[in-house]
Amino acid sequence: MNELRRSIGLVRATAIVVGIIIGASIFVQPSQVTGAISSETGVLGVWLMAGLLTLIGALVIAELSSAWPQTGGVYVFLKNAYSPVVGFLWGWAMFWTMHTGIVAIIAMVCARYVGSFIELSDTGIRVVAIVAVAVLSAVNYVGVKQASAVQATLTLIKVAACILIVGMAFLAGGSPAAAAGTAMPNVTLPRIVTAMIAGLFAFGGWHMVSYSAEETINPTKTIPRALVLGTLTVTVLYVALNASYLHVLSVDQVSKSTRVAADLADAVFHGGNWARIVSFFVILSTLGAANGVILAGPRVYLAMAQDGMLFKQIAHIHPVFRTPSRAVVLQGIWAAVLIATNSYRTLFTRVVYTEWIFFAMLAGALYFLRRRAGYAPAYRFPGFRVWCAIFVASSATIVITEIVTKPQETGTGLLLVLSGLPVYYFWSRKRLTFRS
């Protein structure tokens, strides 16, 4: 009998959490947060709040994954807590836009930074991005052990890079420009929300470690621990990195920078090849993030196919490698199509906010799941009533803000998600007909 192979321990599971979250944005463009909150204290406060909200979400996922340690993660949680149709809509949006869109975006960022070393046309950038997706998909096709080993290695490198940048900034001492260029605080609720949305985007992907529960050793303990360790590690690194940026550069410089880590290195060392060195670390960081996302996604499509919600062929597990090989290939092909047609950004930006609708539903589910017969998680989120209320309110604020400020884009995105409803009912009827 073909089964998924358990080979992900605590270190590799934590590496998946950290490696997926830390992509390119924290090295390149914290400008959106700093531009919205023109105060050093306010900026660091926003990053702390984003880290706190991520930790709350991670603790929700930790409890749910200890109750249902099955392949598919969020899909399984939504299906069991609410209804199969809710889980299906998550998986539907994941495949067409949210998840493959993330893969495409990260691969394109990686390819653009490869362009720092060799001259690439727009077509060349797309080719490099597609090759990156193909190579990482091949690693994940061959085995989760190999993919998680790659993830752990790249995560270690990017964490070391973060520590190096922080050390470089504070050992060099503060910059006169940073001291003289501090802007007057301009902190209002709309600006805080705008900054929080940008900060939470940089924390994205924290939930994906739950997708590979059946390939995780002792998942009821390992996944909750990895989620907590991973989100705390990233929060500390993000706050430290932003503190180092603001220690060397002024608020105005950070808010206008599109490559802040490179600008910090240039300011400390007065030019040289540091921009290329930082570009090299960004490439490694994006490869690590892309590898983690590519590893996670096929587990959801596998679970959906096993439930009869997708073609049964997608549920195939490779007899030698014990991976969801066909789901890996399908995801890679669609990500490549999005890259080649340049449609990933439009689709992704229209749909990404809908993640927070599902996250709010998961946090809200704990209120009634705790009273449901048969619900017996190995880990229980302490103080969930208060923390989940904060999380749900924050998620609602993010969603409402996006709808009010971008009504056309968000409306289109919501319709894309809801377009999965007729597909779900088609597959449901097909499954019932087959069983009868």
N, C-alpha and C positions, 0 to 999 in steps of 0.2 A: 504493500500500500504506500503510495507516494504521500509524504507529509513534509511540511516545512521543517527545516532543521534549526534547533535551538542553539544559537552560538553567540548571542549578544548578552554580555555581562554588564555589570554596573558601570564600569569605565567606558565601555563603548556606547552604552545607552546614554550616558551623560554627554559623551562626545557628540552624539547625534543631536541632542538638545542644543548644546552650545554651538556646534558647527552649522546647524540650520539657521539659528537666529543671527549669528554674526556673519553677515554677507559682505557687501561692499559699502552700504550706506553710511555706517559709522565711521569709516575711513575717508569718505568722500564728501558727504553732504549733510552735516547736521545743521546746515544753514536755515532749513525750514523752521526748526525749533528756535534757533537763536534769532532769526528774523522776526518771528512772531512775539517773542519775549525778550525785549532788549534790556535784560538784567541778568548779570552773572548768577546771582542767587536764584532768580526765577528759572533760568535755564536748567540749572542743576536740580532744582525742585521738580521740574517737569519730567526730567529723566528718572528721578526717583519715583515719582507717581506712576510713570509708565511701567517701571520695573515692578512696583507694588501690584498694579492691576494684572500684569503678566503672571506674577506669583499667585495671585488669587485664582486666576484662570487655570494655572498649572495644578493647584491644589484640588480644584474641582475635577479636572481630568484625572488626577491621581486617585481620587476616591472611586470615580466611575471605572477606571481601568482595573482597579483591584476588585471591583464587583463583577466586571465582565472582561476578563483578560483574553480577549479574542482578537484575531486578525481583523483590522478594519477601523479600530479606534473610534473616532467621532461618529462615523456611520453607524457602528454597532450601538453606541450610547444613545443616539437620537432614535434609532429604530426601537430599542428596548424601552426607553423612557417615554416616548410619545407614540410613534406609529411608524411602520415601515416606509410610508410615503415621505415622512420628514427626513429619514435617513437617506432615502433615494435622492431627494432634492439636493442634499449635501454632496453626495457622490456625483450627481449630474453636473452641478456647478463646478465641482473640483476638476472633473475631466476636461470639460469644454473651455473653461476660463481660469478659475482660481489657481489650480495646482499647476497645470501645464503652462499657464501664463507666467507663473513664478519661475518655472524652469527656463522658459524662453527669455525672460527679462534678465535673470542672473547670467545666462549664457551670453547674452548680448553685451552686458557690462564687462564680462571676462574678455570677450573678443575685442572690445574697444580698448582695453588696457593692453592687450597683446599688440595693438596698434602703436603703443608707445615704443616698441622695440623694432617693429617692422612696418613699413608703410602699407596700409590696407585701404582699398576702396570700400564703398558701402557694401558692394557685393562680397568683397573679401571678408568683411566683418561678419556678414551673415554666414558665409561658408565656415569660418572659424567657429562661430557659435554652434552651428549644426554639428560640426566635427566633435566639439566638446560634449554635446549632448549624446552623440553616438558612442563616444569612448566611455563615458560614465555609465551609460545604459548597458554597455557590454560588460563592464565590471560588475554591475548589479545583476546581470543575466547569469554570470558565472557563479555567483554565490553571495549570500548575505555576510558570510564571514569575511570574504575579501573586501566587500563594499564597506563593512563597518570598520575594518582595519584601515582602509584608505581614509575613512571619515575621522578616525581617532588620530591618525598622523597629521592630516591637514588641520584639524582642530588644535592640536598641540602647537603647530607652527603659528597659527593665527593668534592664539592666546599669548604666545611668546612675543609676537609682533606688537600686540597691544601693550604688554608690559614694557617693551623696549621704547615705544613711543612715549608712554607716561614717564618713564625714567629719564629719557632724553630731555623732555620738557622741563621737569622740575630740577634736574641736575644743572641745566643750563641757566636757571634763574629766570625771573620774570622779565618780560620785554617792556621797555619804556612805552611802546605803542599800546600795549595792553593796559598799562596803568593810566595812560592819558586818554585812551579812546573809549572808556566805559560810558555807554549811553545812559540817559535817564530812564528809569523804569517806566514801562508802558504796559502794565499788566491789567488786562480786562478779561472778562469771562470768555468772549468770543476768541480772543487771542490765545487764552489758555487751552481752549478746546482745539483750535487749529494746531497748536504746538503738540498737544497730546496725541492727535491723530497721526502727525508725522513721527512722533516718538514711538508710538505703538506699532507703526509700520516697520520700524527698525527692529522691533522685538518679535516680528512675525515668525510663525513656524514652530512655536514652543510646544504645540499639541501633537506634532507628527510622530514623536517617538511611540505613541500609543498604537499606531497603525500596525506595528510589527510585534505585537504581544506574543503571538505563538512562536516567534523566533527568538524570544527573550528568555533567558534563564531565570526561573522563579519570578515571573512578571508581576505578581501581586505585590512583591516587595521592591523589585528592581526598578520598575517604571515610576512609582511614586518618589523613590529616592533620587532617581535621575532627573525627574522634573524639578524637584526642589533644588538640588545641587546645581543643575544647569541654569535655571533662571536666576538664582542668587549670584552665580559666577558672572553671568552676562550683565546683570544690573551693576555689580561692583565695577566691572571693566568699562561699561558705558559711562558711568558717572566719573570714573577716574580719567577716561579719555577726554570727555568734555571739559573737565576741570583743567586738564593739561592744555587743551586748545586755548581756553580762555586765560591760562596763565602766561602764554607766550604771545597770543594774538589778541587784538581788541575785539569787542563784541561786534563792531561794524565789520571788521575783517572776516570774522567767522561767518557772519550772516550773508556775506557776499561771495564766500568761497565755494567753489564746486569740487575742490580737492584739498580739503582742510588739512589732512595729515601730511600731504606733500608741502603745503604752505608752511606748516609748523616746522618741518625739517629744513626748508629753505631759510626760514627766519633764524633758526638755531645755528645752522652751519653756513649760512650766507651763500646759498647756491650749491653748485656741484651736481653730482649725480643722484642726489637724494630723492628727487622726484621719480626717477626710474626705479630706485630701490623700493619706494613706497608702492609704485605701480606693480612691481613684482609680488609684493605681499597682498595687494588687492586681488591679483589674479589667483593666487593660492586660496585666498579667502572665498572668492566666488566659486572656485572649483569645489571647495569643501561644502559650501551651502548648497550648490546644485546637486552634489552627490547625495547629500542627506535627503533632499526633496525627491530626487529620483528613486531613492531607496524606499521612501515612505509610501508614495502614491499608489503603486501597483497593488499594495496589500488591500486597499479599499476596493479597487475594481475586482480583485480576486474574491473578496467577501460578498460583493454584490452579485457576482456571477454564481457563486455557490448558493446564494439565496434565490436564484432564478430570475434576478433582476437585470441581467445582461446575458449575452450569448454564453452558453455553457463552455465553449472553447476557451474563454478567457479565464476560466477556473483551472486551467491546466497547470500542474506543477511539474517542473522538469524532473525526469526520473533520475538524473545524475546529480544536477546542481541543487535540487530541492528549492527552487525559486519559482515565483509566479512569472515564468519566462514570457508567456504571450502578453500578459498585462504590461510587462516592462517594455516590450517591443512596441506595443500599441501606444503607450504613453510617449515613447521617444519619437515615434512617427508624427504624432499630432503636434508635439512641441516643435519639431522641425518644420512642419507646415506653418505654424504660427510665426516662426522666425522668418521663413522664406517669404511669406505674404505680408509681413510687417503688421499683422492684425492683433498681435498679442497685447500691445499696450492699450489699445482702445477697449478691447474686451475686458482686460484685467482691471483697468481703472473704473470701469462701469460696474463691476461685480464685487470687487474686493471688500467693499463696505458691508456686503451682505453676510460676510463671515461673522460679524459681530451680532447679527440677529440670532444665528445658530449658537454662538458662544453664550449669549444671554439666556437662551432657552436651556442650555445645559446647566448653567448656574441655578436657574429657577427650578430645574427638575429636582434638585436635592431636597427642596421643601416637601414635595409629596413622595419622593422615593423613600425617604426615611420612614414613612408610614406604610409603605407597600410590603405586603407579605412576600417573603422569599428574597427580599433585597438584603444581601449580607456582604457588604464590602469588607475586605481585609483591612483597609485603611479608612478612617473617618476624618473628614476635614473638621478640625476643632473650631468652634465659633462661627460655623458656616452661615448662620442666620444673618449676622451683621455683615460679614465680608461679602457674601453673595448678594446682599441687598445693594452694597456699594458697587459691586461689579455690574449688576443688572442696570442700575441707574446710570453708570458711566457708559455702558454699551448703548443704552437708549439715547443718551446725549450725543454720542458719536454718530449713530444712525440718523437721528433727526437733523443734526447739523449738516450732514452730507446731503440729505434730501432737500433741505431748505436752500442750501447754497448751490447745489448742482441738480436741480429737479429733472432736467432732461436726461442727463447721463444716468442718474440713479434710477429713474423710472425705467429706462431701457434695460439697465442691469437687473432690476427686479423681474422684469418680464422674461429675461433670458433664464433666470433661475426657475420661474414658474412654468416656463415652457416644458419643463420636465414632467409636469403633471400628466398630460395625455400619454406620454411615453410610459410613465409608471403604470397607469391603468391598462395600457396595452399589454405590458409584460405580466401584470397581475392576472389578467384574463387568460393569457397564453399559458401561464403556469397552472392555473386552475383547470384549464381544458386538458393539459397534458396529464395532470394527476388523475382526473376523472376517467 
